[in-house]
């Protein structure tokens, strides 16, 4: 147990104000939206894409009374009963505290790094070792400078072994991670091209990663990734070189499994790994050598490795039956990952009621300390219902404030689901893998065909951070969520944006705004294309209309006047060159006369739209648009006598025309990971369209495939039929080889015409099986170019019958 006084001593700060030096500290908070236990929390005002000092008032209002800050001129006068510690760098201070905490433990600590596979190896080791150890694992992909600090802090005296992963993307990052993790056993999974942006070569990246193993008593790795491995002390290597400690003699694959024959200390051993892909085989072998180093018998290793299963490590948000939202995070269960999942549950505003289905902590021993922390965690949530599975949780039933249901097994719960009658609520399913809670998820989720659009909500946050970094601190941000958020979803995306404190959302039509309001979205929403018949909904759901003509201005004024309303916010659209919607310059004086006389409305913003902000050949025209807009908006502001927001920059305008950011910018396609201007941002593609192979046929040369016999085979071929067609939004122009899909990392062309519900692929040159997953657009931008369109059209064209599955990594 720490107090704020002991935290001060650890941080060695000479500048502080302590109102209550005895306050206990058990929680480290860096985000005022994720506060769990205010009585024992300290808030670190970290400066990253946003300055954490701006959120001290919010954290204080929620009950936080201890703060670590770096701004020397920050006024603490409004917080007389709070503790403040000043440091040079708040992130480094948090890391210093985590490193101190790590030094309190003498248990084995496995530190994992590598280009890929870190999280898989960590999760598998957790499963493989939990029968003998009370294992602590860093939650999900918490492997960054901040994530590792938070992970290490969660180590408790009950744990007998820890597994923590470390991720870097540029030189100089590993030193801080090493000091916090300080592993006794070091594991390098592999060395590839992932996260190479900050490194000159793979060797430079290896040197940086190797710093993690500075004090490790044992270092485990494949010799194929480390030059001159023989010179490394305390090594244990695997591979195909004669000098390897664990020598791979042969790997054969059959029926979905791989048989690995290896030699260790002159003894030949066979292992059956239940996977065939190279990455899974490598990760499983890494787990084998860790178990060898920990002294496990080969018979135990063989049995447990054969029992490994694929991991769905992503928290998924799915549409459930009875108007429910199902959050499926059923692959593991520990307090740290439960906290993360509950944070995500709290972001879901589409339902006022929230429930939790929770299994026992089978993979981590359920000590009294863990149970006490679990009770506090659950009682800090506004949960309608808590469903507990497993007798190990029954003792806490009476201590939980919510309605509680208890079941001995998952099967018992499934049998009782009709009686519980989940409806109109968000349900988090969180449990240890041994409880098979994915079966509960299958019962609660709406059924659909096998074509799905996977949407990475974390990627939206990542892209948002990149664009925010380009803005001045005082510039507001409006996000475009029209057209079903460019095909990515409605409230699911809006909830993420609201959680990340955007200033405005924009939709095209009133019914889109109504849907967001009904789903609990409270951000201001601008509607681009309102019409007279929707004004009642505009008012009822507090939507803000774009006014683009004198006719629309008069119509909305009449509507508002009849209801005796004053100061209703509107947005004036100016036409500076797009010639689509908006007031022309010569129409502005007439509109001004009306605006000046009518207090029923108030201009919230004035905006225009750049025609060609990404086209360098149109720079002169864009500059002319910006200049004209500034002049017209300035005239409006002077005449009205009050300020309003001015905005003209779209996604490419944010990057290419930073001097035109004004009061607000509008972020559209870039938010969803599409970079149309090649501006050097490292955006993450938000959505991936996937389908599966229904059938594979072996056909002879000269046979034809599909309607109108358009697909003529020039050789004996293997043809796969996949479950997507133009009714799903797969454009018919992509048939006959113009479209490309990907199976197991290999590109294959379409053949024949695209059908309504299916299309065919030529898979002659690759290995594929019925049921295999297919990536429909391996390169969305190239696919759009191939048929003479833009990525927008392909994204928004994906049919609503294609199930959207949301995940958050």
N, C-alpha and C positions, 0 to 999 in steps of 0.2 A: 504494500500500500504506500502510495506517495502522497505528500501534501504539497500545496503550492510553495511552501517554504523550502521543501527538499528539491522541487523543480528549480527554484531560483538558485539553489546551491549548485545543482548539476550544470546549469547554464552559465554559471559564473558571471552573472550580470551585476554591474555596479549601479544600475539605474532602475529603480523599481518603486512601486507603491503597493503595499499590502494592507488591505482593509481587514482581511481575515487570514492570517498566515497558517491556520490549522485546517483550511479547507482540504478535504480529501480529493485526490485526483486519480481517476481510473479511465477516463475517456479523453482522447485527443480529438479535437474538432477543428476542421479547416473550412467547413461549408455550413453556413447558418441554416441551410435547408435540411441538413442531416444531423439534427441534434436529438440525442436519445435520452441521456441522463444528465440533466442540467446541474444537478447538485454536485456531481463529481467530474465535471468537464472543464477543460481549459481550451480556449479558442486561439489558434495560431492564425494571425492575419497575413496569409501568404500572398505574395505578389506574383501573379503569373499573367494570364491573358486579362484577368481582372484583379483589381487591388482589394485584398481581403479587408483592409481597413474600412472600406466603404460599407461593410456588412457587420461591423461591430455594433451599431445601434440595433440591428435586427436580432443579433445573437443575444444582446443584453436584454432586449424586450422579451425574448423567449426564456430568460432565466439564467443565462451564463454569467458567472461572476469572476472569472479569471481569464486574462488575456495576455498573450505574448505578441508584442508589436515591434515594429522597426522604425516607424516615423517619429522622429525626435520631437516634432512640433505638434503631435496629436494631443488634443485637449481631453483630459480625463474629468473635467469638471462636471459633465452631465452624468458621471458614473461614480458617485462618491462611495458606494458600498462595494466596489469591484476591486480586484487585484490586477495590477499591471506590471509586466516585466518587459523592459526594453532590450532588444538585441540588435545586432547589425543585420542579420539575415534570418527571417523567421523560419524558412525551410531548413536551413542548416541547424537552427536551434532545435527543431523537431527531430532532425536526424541525430543530433547529439544526445537528446533524451532517449531515443530508441537505442542508440549504441550503448549507452549506460545500462539500460534495461537488459540488453543482450548479455552483458558481462555478469549479470547475476545468476546465470545458468551454466551448469557444467554438463548438461545432457548432450548426446550426439546431435549435431546440426548438419543436415545435408543441404548444401548450397548448389543450386542448379542454374546453369546458364547455357546459352547456345542460340543459334539463329532460329531454329524451330523445334517444336517438341517439348519445350520446357514444362508447359502446363500438363500435357498428356502424361509425361514421365512422373511428375509430381502426384497427379491424381492416381495413377496406377500404383505407385509406391505406397500411397496412403492405404489403398485397398489391400495390397499384398502384405503390409507390415502390421496392420491394426490388431491382429489377433494377439501379438506379443507386446506391442508398445501402445501407450496412449499418445497417438501421433497428433502433432500440430502441423497443419499445412497452411501456407499463405493462401488467402482466399482468391479464387478465380485467377485473373491475370494481374494481380497486384504486384508487379515487378519493377515499377518505376522508382524514381527518386522519392516521391511521396508515398507510393504504394508499399514499398519495402519498409519504410518507417512505420506505417500503420500496421503492417503485418507483424513485424518484430514486437511491437508494443503489446500485441495480443497473446504473446507467450505467457503461460501461467505455470505455477509451481507443480501443478498436477501432471504436466506433460513430461514424457520420458524420451521423446524424440521429436525433432522438428524438421520440416522440409520447406525450404523457402527458395523461390526462384528470383533471379535477377535479370533484368533486361536493360540493354543500353542501345543508344542510337548514334552516339557521337563520342569522340575521345574525351577523357577526363571524367566520365560519369561513374566508372566502376569503383573508384577509391571510396566514395561515400557509402556505396552499397556494401563493399567489403567490410567496412568498419561496423556496419549495422548487423550484417549476417554472420561474419567471421566463422565460416563453416569449418567443421572438423573433417567432413567428407565433402570433396568437391566433385561435381558431375558436369561434364561438358556433353550436351546431347549431340550437337553437330555444328558445322560451320558452313553456312550458305550465303546467299546474296541478300537475304532479308535484312532490312535496316542498314544498308550499305551507304546511305547518302552522306554520312559524316566521315567516312573512312576512305583513304586512298586505295587500300588493297585489303584482301581478305586476311593477309598476315597481320596488318595493322589492327584489324578488328580482333584477331585472335590474341594479340598481345594485350589489348585492352581488357578482353574478357578474362584472360588468365589471371589478372590481378585479384579476382575474387578468391583464388586459391592460395593466396599469400601465406596463410598460416595453417592450411589444411594438412592433416596428417596423412590423408589418402586422396589421390586425384584419379578419377575414373573417366576414361574416354576411349573413343575409337582412334586407333593410330592413323587411320586414313585422313583425319582432319588436322593432325598435328605433325608438322615436319620435325624430324630428329627426336621422336618420342623417347628413344632409348636414353637420352641424356637427362631426362626429367626424373628427379627423385620422388619417392613415395607414389609412383605411378601404378596404375593397374589398367592395362590396355586390352582391348578386344579388336579383332579384325582378322585379316587373312595373311598377315605377315608371320613368319616363323618365330619372330621374337615376341609376338603378342602373348600376354599371360592367358587370355581366353581366346584360343585359336579357332576360328570358324573354318571347318573342313568342308562343309557342304550345306546348301540351303535348297530344298526342293519344295514346290508348291503343288497342292492338289486339293480339290473339293473345298476351297475356301480357307484352307489351313496351310501352314508352312512348317516343314520339319527341319530343324536346325541341328546339325551334328557338329559338336565342338570338342576340343581337347583342352583339359585343364589338369595340370600337374600329371601329365602322362596318362590321364584317364579320359576315355571317350564317353561323352554324354550326349543323349538326344533330348531335345525339347520340342514340344509341339506348340506353335504359336497360332492362335485362332485368327490369323490375318494373312493376306497375301501381298499387300502393298509394301513397298520398300520402307517408307517412313515408319509404319507400325512395327515392322520387323526390327528396325534399328532401335526404336523406343523400347520394345520388349527386351531386346538383348541388354540394353542399358539397365533395365530393371533387374535382369538376371544377375549382372555382375555386382550391382549394389547388394543384392541379397547374399551373394557369395561372400562379399566383404563383411557383412554383418553376421556370418557364421551359420547360415541356414543350410540344412541338409538338402542334397540334390533332389531327393524324393519330394520334399515339401515344395521346393522351387518348381519342379516339373508340374505338380498338381495345380499350384496356384496360377502359374503362367498360362496354363491351358484354359483356366477359367476366366481369363481377361475378356472383357467385352468392349465394343466401341463405346466411346464416351460422347454424349451430347452435352457439351460443357457450357452451352449458351442458355441463359435464362430466356425463355420464350413466352411471348404474349400471343394468345390465340383467341379466336371468337368461340364462345361457349354456347351451350344450349340455354334456352330460357333467358336470353338477353344477358348472359354472363360474360365476363372477361376472365380467361384462365391464364394465370402466370405459372408456367411449368418450369420449376427449378429442382427437379426430382433426382438429379444424379448424385448429389452428396448433401451432407448436412453437418454443419458445425456452426458455432455461434457467430463467427466472423462472416461467413457467407450468408447466414440467416439475416444478419443485420443489413447486408447489401440488398438482399431480396425484399426485405420489408421496406427499405427506402424506395425501391421501385414500385412496390404496391401502393405506397403513399402518394406517388406521382399520378396514380390513375384517378382522375376526377370524373370519369364518365359514370361512376356509380358512387352513391353516398355510403353504401354499405360495403364492408370488406370482411372477408373471412380468410382463415389460415388453416390449411391441412398440414399437420406436422408429425413426422415420425420421430422415434427415439434416436438418440445419438449412438447408434450401434458401433460406428467406426471410431468413436472417441468415448472413453469411459465417462459415465454420467456421475461425476462427483458432486458432492453437496455444493461446492463453489460454482460449478457449471450450472446446476439447477437453480441456484439463487440468482445468478446473472440472467438465466433464461426467463425467470419469473419477472424480474425487473424490466427486461426487454419487451416482453409481451404486454405488460401492464402499461407501458409507455405508448402503446399503439391504440388507436381507436378501432378496435375489432368488434364486429358484430358477433362473430362465432369463432371458436378455436376447436378444431377437431384433432385429437391426439391419438396416435397409433403406436401401440407398444406399451407393455405394462411398466416399462422403466419410467414412463412419464405420468403414470397415474397418481403418484404422490403429490404432484404439483397442481392437480385439478382444482382443489379448494382455494388455492392461492391466486388463481387467475380471475381477473375482474370480469372478463367476457363470459358469454354463454359457452359452456364446454361440453363436448361430446367425446367419449373415450371408446376405443376399439382395440381389441387384442391384436388384430391382424388387418392387413389390407383387404383381404377377401371379405372379412366381416364388415368393413366399411362399404365396400362395393355393393354388398347385398342390401345394405341399409340406405343407399343413395336415394331411391324413390321416396322414402319417408322423409329424408332431410329436405328435399325439394329446394335445392339451390336455385335462386332466380334473382335477376336484376342486381347483381353484385359482382365485385372483383374478388377472385379466389386465388390465393397463393398456395401452390402445392410444393412443399419443401420437405425432402426426406432423404435418408440414407439409401444407397442403391439396393441394399438387401431387402428393403420393403417393397420394391417394385411399384412405386407410386405412379410411374408412367401409365400403369393400368387404370388408375383413377382418372388421370388426365384424358385417356382415350374414352372413358365413359362420359366425361363432361364436355368434351370439345365437339363442335358441330362437324359432321362428316362432309367430305368433299372429294373430288377426284384428285389424282396424284400430281397435277400441275400446280405449283405454288410459287408465289413471289415472296422471297425471304427479304425482310427489311431490317437492316442493322441500325438500331436507334443510337447506339454508341457512335457509329460513324457520322450521324447527323450532328452529334455534339462535337466530334472532332473537327468536322468541316466548319462548324459555327465558330469554334475557337480560332481557326486559321483566318477567317474573314474578320472576326473581331479584332485580331491583332493588327489589321491594316487600318483601323479606324482611329480617329482622334477620340480622346476620352469622353468628350461631350457629345459625340454623334450617336443618335438613337438608331435602332435597328428594327426594320420591318421585314418580316418573312412572308414569302408568298406560299400559301397553302391551298391555292386554287386548284381545280381539276384533280381533286382527291390527292392533294400534295404531290402533283406530278406522278400520279399513279401509286404513291407510296402509302396512302392511308389518310384518314381524317383525324379523329381525336387522338389516335395513337401518336401521330407526329406532333400535333398541337400540344399535347401534354408535355412532351419533352421540351418543346420550345418555351412553354410557360414556366416549366421548372428551371430553365436556364435564363429566365428573366429577360425575355425579349420585350420590346416596347409595343410592337403592333403586329397583328396578323392581317393578311389580306386574302380575301376570297373573291371569286368571280361573281357568284350569284348569292342571293339572299338565303336560299335554302341550305347552302353550304355553311353559312354563318349560323343559321338556326341549329344545324346539327352539332356544331362545336359548342354552342351555348348549352344545349341539352346534355352534352357530355361533360359539363362542368368547367369549360374553358372561360376564364374571366378576363383575359387580355382584351384591350381594345381591338376591334375587328373592323377593317374597312372593306366595303363591298364595291367592287368595280363596276358592276352592271345592274344596278337596281332598276325597277320600273314601278309605275304607279300602283300596280296590283299587289306589290309586295311591301308597301310602306307600313302597313299594320304590323308585319313581322319585324321590320326594321326597328320600329319603336318598341315593340314588346320584348325583343331580345337584345336591345341596346346595341344595335349595329350602326355603323357610321357610313353613310352613303357617299360615293363619288358623285359629284355634280359636274356634268360635262357640257351642259347647254342651257340656254335661257329657258327653254321649254321645261327641262327637268328641274331647274331652279324654281320656277313658278309653281310647278306641280307640288314639289315637296314643301315649299313655303305655305301653300294653301292647306295642305294636309296638317302641318304642324300648327298653323294658326287656328284651325278649327278645333284643335285639342288644347288650346290655350297653354302651349308649352313655350318656354323661352330658353335661348342659349343652346339649342341642340347642335352637336358637333357635325360638321360636314367637311368634305374634302374637295377642293376646287381643282379640276383637271384643266391644264393649259395645253394647247396644241402648238408645239414649237417646231414641228416638222414631220411627225409620224403621220399626220392627217388621217387619224382613225377616229378617236373621240377627243373632245376638249374644246374649250373656248379659244377661238382665234384672237390675235391681238386686237383686231378692229371690233371685236364683240365685247371687249373687257369693260369699256366705259359704261355700256348699257347695264352689264351685270353689276357693276359697282353701285350704280344708282339704286338698284333693288336691294343689295346687301346692306347699304347704309341706312335704309329706311326700316329694315325689318329686324328687330332684336330677337325674333323667334329662333333664329339660327346663329351659330358662331362658327367661323372658319377655323377648323383644327389644323388643317395643312393645305398647302398649295403645292402641286407637283406637275411634272411633265415626264415624258418618256423618251429616252435616248434611242435614236434610230439605229445607229451603227457604232456603238461604243467599242466594239471589239475589232473593228476594221481600221487599220492604220491608214488606208487610202482615203478614209472619210474623216480624218482628224479635223480638217478645216470645218466641215459641216457640223461635227459634234461640238467643236468650240463655239460655233455660231449659235447652236441650240442652247448651250449653257449660258452664253451671254444674254440671249433674248429672254430666257427664263428668269435670270437674275433681275433684269430690268422690269419685266412684267410683274413678278412677285413683289419686288420692291415697291412698285407703284400701288399694288393692292394693299400692302402692309401700311404704307404711309397714309393712304386714304381711309382705311378702316380704323386706324389709330390704336391697334393692338397687335402684338406679335403672334405669329403662328409658325408651325413647322414648314420648312421648305425642303423638298427632296426631288432629285432628278436621276441619281445614280442607280442603275440596275447592277446585276452581278458583275458583268465585265467592267462597268463604269467604276465600281469600287476599286478595282485593281488599276485600270488604265487612266482614270481621271480622279486621282485622290484630292485634287484641289476643288473638286465639285461635290464633295461629300455633304456640305452645307449642314443642315440640322439633323437629317436622317437619310439613310440609304435603304434600298429595297433589295433583299437577297432572295434570289429565285433558284435557278437550276444548279448553281454552284453549291447550294446547301445540300443537294442530293448527290454530289460527287461528280458532276459533269463539268469539266473544265474546257470551255470552248475557245479560250484565248491563249492557251499554252503559257500561262503566266508564272510557272514555277511553283505553284502551290502543290502540296502533296495531299490531294483530296482522296477520300475513301469513297468508293462507290457504295451507295446506300442500299440499292435493291439488286437482287439476283433472281432471275426467273429460271425455275428448274422444272423439269418433267422427268419421266421415266420411259424406258423401252418396254413396249407391250409385247412385241413379237419380233423374231429374227427369221428371215427366210434366206435360203441359198438358191439363187437364180442363175440361169445360164446367160451367156452372151446373146444379144439380140432380143432378149425379153424386154418388155416395157413395164414401167412402174407408174401408177397413178392415173387420174382422170386425163382423158384425151391422149393417152399413151405418150405423154411428153417426155417421160424419163426413159430414154433408150439406153440399154446397157451395152457397153462396148467390150466387156469382158465378163467372165464368170464372177458373180458378185454376192456379197452378203448385205442384205438390206434390212434395216431396223425401222419398225414403225413406232413412233413416239406419240405421247398423249397430249399434243397441242396442235391447234389449227387456227384458222382465221377467226373463228367464233371466240377464241381465247385472246385475240389481239395479235396473233402472229401473222404479220402482213403477207398477203398472198403473193406479193412481188418477190418474196424471199425464196420462192420455190426454184426448182431446176438449177440447183448448184449455187445460186446467188447467196443464199443464206448459209451460215456456218454455225455449227453447234460444237460443244466440247463434251467428250466422254473420257473420264479418267485422265484428264490433262491433254488429250489429243483432239485435234480439230478435224471434224468431218463435215462434208457438204450435204445439203438437201438434194434430193433427186425426185423429179416429177413435180406435179402441181401440189401446192398446199391444199389440204382438204379442210372441211369445216371444223372437225374435231381432232384431226390427226395430220401428220406429215411423215415423210420417209427420209431416212438418212442412208448414205452409202458408207458402210463401216467395213468394207473389204480389207482395208489396210491396217486395222487395229483389232485388239482383243476386246470384246464386249459381250455381255450376257443379258438375257431378258431380266428386267427388273432394275438394271443399272440406272444410276442417276445421270441426267443430261443437263448441262448448262446451256440454256437457249441462246443467250447473247454473250459469248465470251469477250466480245469487243463491241459495246453498244454504239460507240461513235462510228466505227468502221461499218457496222451493219446499216446505220442510217445513211451513210455516204453511198453505200452500194446500191441503195434503191432511190437515191436522189432526194432524201428528206433530212430531217434533223432529229437528234435524240429525243427532244420533247415529244414528237409525234409517237415514237415507239413506246415511250414510257406511259403517256396518258392513254394510249390505245389498248393497254392490257385490260382485258375484260374484268368486270366485277365478279364474274363466276370463278375467276382464278383466286384461290384462297390466299390471303395475306397472313404470313406468319412473322411476328416481330420478335427480335431477340436483342439482348443487351449484354455485351461482353464486358 
